[in-house]
Amino acid sequence: MRRHPSKQQIKVAADAAIFTVIGGRLQILLIRMKKRPFTGRWALPGGLLGDRDTARSAVCRILEEQAGMTSCYFLEQLAAFDTPARDPLGRVVSIGHFALVPPTDFRLRTTPKYSDVRWWRADRLPPLAYDHKAQAAAALARLRSELGRSNIAWSVLPRAFTLAQAQSVYEAILGRTLDKRNFRKKFLALGLAAPLGRKSSGAHRPAALYRFRSRRAAGSL
Amino acid sequence: MRRHPSKQQIKVAADAAIFTVIGGRLQILLIRMKKRPFTGRWALPGGLLGDRDTARSAVCRILEEQAGMTSCYFLEQLAAFDTPARDPLGRVVSIGHFALVPPTDFRLRTTPKYSDVRWWRADRLPPLAYDHKAQAAAALARLRSELGRSNIAWSVLPRAFTLAQAQSVYEAILGRTLDKRNFRKKFLALGLAAPLGRKSSGAHRPAALYRFRSRRAAGSL
């Protein structure tokens, strides 16, 4: 087989900004690095592609190894990050990914490769390795943008949810409180949720329940 | 300097799906390849990254060389395309880009590297090299999606335009006719355009003119 004649020395990696909502706060998954030059620094999970990997399969494998992830259906590509100096060990283009997931899809445990893995509040991140601060910011911007036009929040809501529950998740992701009446109007106007009935809660008028019409993650290419 | 120990053999390329509107039709820029294994096949402009290139700078350089492009301000990243078999000469990850541009930003001429370069109707594409059919389809989907929430059409409209002109461009990009009243209502509801006055056109009531509030391309990360 004729090969590409180029002497190009660029490697390809994949990273992932994985978000969830715990305790009414948006959280992001970080691992703590052992190897130089980022010893002790926190980073997004990621790594170089193997010969048979696509960027997506690399991220799924790495998330399973590094964070005990049990499913990968939710992952979307974010963008390629290619600033020449982003990795001090040589030229690496990273294909960034992002997802909003239920925290129960992960079984966090420390592996030999990293000294720690945990959820961090997205608004209180420590210094990050590589260009991961920029990747996390781009992923958060994309997540917030998707929120206004897709059902991406389905994974962090129960199958049948009240509008108060939806509002709480939207507030966690947007990082600000929302006006109750405005939220309800706009959320229902998106046409993504259908009414399900009412939830009995004792003496008071029960809260209306909704479900997303589709549970498939939207917003992919 | 310690280097990445990986023996990874993946090269990095960048491609571009460049759209314009000519004669009320959406068009896409294609070059015709000389080199094997795609001799005679049409393709999106693109190529491997040089050592000092970012994906964006590579695309801008290639578009200038291959299609006489005079400006690059409009270019947005689309996605990374990484199907392992997308290039028969070896593993290449391509960072796809897209743009909607005025045709006057190009001076098409045949260069030694390619046997032809021209605009093609986006709904009548010839067979394309590599995975460029999928890249063109993804770029078109993104362009149509941007159209409903950004001012991306500004580059193919005059600075002062009538709603009839805007509708014609939207119809070209969406590939279908739109109801006049609905289009006007939705277009103005986007809040992207501001009224400018009226265009005198003889005996009849002149058509209202609009301009985009911003000429900056939206939708980037």
Chai-1 contact restraints between the chains, C-beta under 6 A:
chainA,res_idxA,chainB,res_idxB,connection_type,confidence,min_distance_angstrom,max_distance_angstrom,comment,restraint_id
A,R2,B,L89,contact,1.0,0.0,6.0,A-B,restraint_1
A,R3,B,G90,contact,1.0,0.0,6.0,A-B,restraint_2
A,H4,B,K11,contact,1.0,0.0,6.0,A-B,restraint_3
A,H4,B,L89,contact,1.0,0.0,6.0,A-B,restraint_4
A,H4,B,G90,contact,1.0,0.0,6.0,A-B,restraint_5
A,S6,B,L48,contact,1.0,0.0,6.0,A-B,restraint_6
A,Q8,B,K11,contact,1.0,0.0,6.0,A-B,restraint_7
A,Q8,B,L48,contact,1.0,0.0,6.0,A-B,restraint_8
A,I10,B,V12,contact,1.0,0.0,6.0,A-B,restraint_9
A,K11,B,H4,contact,1.0,0.0,6.0,A-B,restraint_10
A,K11,B,Q8,contact,1.0,0.0,6.0,A-B,restraint_11
A,V12,B,I10,contact,1.0,0.0,6.0,A-B,restraint_12
A,V12,B,V93,contact,1.0,0.0,6.0,A-B,restraint_13
A,L48,B,S6,contact,1.0,0.0,6.0,A-B,restraint_14
A,L48,B,Q8,contact,1.0,0.0,6.0,A-B,restraint_15
A,T54,B,D82,contact,1.0,0.0,6.0,A-B,restraint_16
A,A55,B,D82,contact,1.0,0.0,6.0,A-B,restraint_17
A,Q77,B,A79,contact,1.0,0.0,6.0,A-B,restraint_18
A,A79,B,Q77,contact,1.0,0.0,6.0,A-B,restraint_19
A,A79,B,L221,contact,1.0,0.0,6.0,A-B,restraint_20
A,A80,B,A80,contact,1.0,0.0,6.0,A-B,restraint_21
A,A80,B,I95,contact,1.0,0.0,6.0,A-B,restraint_22
A,D82,B,T54,contact,1.0,0.0,6.0,A-B,restraint_23
A,D82,B,A55,contact,1.0,0.0,6.0,A-B,restraint_24
A,L89,B,R2,contact,1.0,0.0,6.0,A-B,restraint_25
A,L89,B,R3,contact,1.0,0.0,6.0,A-B,restraint_26
A,L89,B,H4,contact,1.0,0.0,6.0,A-B,restraint_27
A,G90,B,R3,contact,1.0,0.0,6.0,A-B,restraint_28
A,G90,B,H4,contact,1.0,0.0,6.0,A-B,restraint_29
A,V93,B,V12,contact,1.0,0.0,6.0,A-B,restraint_30
A,I95,B,A80,contact,1.0,0.0,6.0,A-B,restraint_31
A,A138,B,L221,contact,1.0,0.0,6.0,A-B,restraint_32
A,L221,B,A79,contact,1.0,0.0,6.0,A-B,restraint_33
A,L221,B,A138,contact,1.0,0.0,6.0,A-B,restraint_34
